[in-house]
């Protein structure tokens, strides 16, 4: 009996079935969350703002180290920014970029409230 028990749990079929069940649960939760129009709106807003941020940053080329900066963007559910992006003061409007990052953070907090 013990040999059969350990063989079963080591079998590929068991692990395949377990992984499939986990994937289906994750997919079902994801589909359920995507049905909410408020979540979709917050997600679209975040995507739009991130595209604007990346466009404003451009290639982030620097001629000296003093021109290199890091921008905190987003909002993790547990606090703090979700990422940092490098940008250059050489060709980037820092005031516009910080405003976009602030708006992105607010949209990200709204998304976190809706999905958590």
Secondary structure, DSSP 8 states (H G I E B T S, - for coil): -HHHHHHHHHSHHHHHHHHHHHHHHHHHHHHHHHT-HHHHHHHHHHHHHHHHHHHHHTT---SSGGGEEEEEE---TTSS-SEEEEEETTT--HHHHHHHHHHHHHHHHHHHHHH-
